[in-house]
Amino acid sequence: MGFFLMLAGIVNVWQGYYRGIGRVRLTFLFSVIQIAVRVALTYLLVPHYELLGVAIACGAGWGAMLMAHRLCFFYLQRQEQKSAA
């Protein structure tokens, strides 16, 4: 679980970035993605792995959220470059 907390810290930095540039709706969307992944995986993993399943689900949720942040960042950068050209 300790490794997954590092993901949470990185995700918080990205959340702050998007809030800072005024894209608050994106932070909400990314949080919904994270919660959906976490709940679904917890439901699937707890019967087999018990508490370890919850830890894995939390890490997977933060990982999904981080991937969504990165993909959106690259998309927004590409849009900025197109509009500047």
N, C-alpha and C positions, 0 to 999 in steps of 0.2 A: 504494500500500500504506500510505502514511503516514496517509491519511484513515481507512483501515480500523482502524488502531491506536487512533484516537480511540474507535471503536465498542467495541474491546476494553476500553478503560479504563472506559467507561460500564457495560459488562456486568459488570466486576469490582465496581463499586460496588453494582449490584443483587444480585450473588452474595453480597456481604458483608451486605447488608440481609436477605436471606432466611436466611442462616446465623444472623444475630443474633436473628431472631425465632423461631428453632428449626425452620425448614422446610428441613432439610438434604436431604431427599428431592427437593424441588423443584429445588434447585441441581444435583443429579445428573441429573434428568430434562432440565433445560435444557441441560446439557452434552452429553447424548446427542443431543438435537435438533441442536445445533450441529455435532457430529462427523458425524452422518448427512448433513446438508446439505453440509458441506464435502467429505466423501468422494465423495458422489454427483456434485456439480458438478465436482470435480477430475477424476473419471473421464470426464465428458462434455466438459469444456472443454480439457483438456490436449492432446488430439490436434490441435485446431484452433488454440489460442492459446498453447500451450507454457507457459512460466513465468507469463505474464500470466494464463492460465487459473487457475493455482493462487492467485494474488493475488485474483482475482475470487471464487473459491470460498471463500477465507478470509473475505473481507468479507461475502459472502452468508451464511455460517454465523454470523458474529457478529451480523449484522442479524436473522437468524431468531431467534437466542437473545434479542436485545434485545426483539423483538416478543413473544416468549413471556413474558418477564419482565413487560412492561407489561400484557399481557392478564391475566395472573395477578394482578398488583397491583390492577387495577381490579375484578376478580372478588372478591378478598379484601376490598377496601374495601366493596363492595356487601354482602357477607355480614355484615361487621361492623356496617354501618348497619342492616340488617334485624334483627340480634340485639339491637341497642341500643334499637330502637323498641318 
